[in-house]
Amino acid sequence: MALPFTNDIRTLRFLDGEMTQADLGDRVGVTRQTIAAIEQGKYSPSLEVAFRIAQVFGKPLDTVFIWRGD
């Protein structure tokens, strides 16, 4: 089942000097595998992790994670 939201993490990493998944994971306190799963829509991050990811990029949460539910 697909998650009810998408994200722009991969694009934001690229625009931020091609930050690696491992670098982002280190900055938010999760593994590279967790970042990969979130990017691919296979894993829904906790609210805390979602906010931390948005904070790394200096973006509002709803810019990083886009709700597509009904």
C-alpha angles and dihedrals in degrees: 000000000000120000116251091241141048129209141215097213095122092052092046091050090052092049090049095067094290093294111199125237088245092054092051091046091052091050094051099035102251135104127269087246091057091052090049091051092048092049091050093049092243095116133039111220122224114259089252093054091046091053091046091052091050090048092053089059095039090238133130114259092247091056093056097038116039117201113223098168124114 
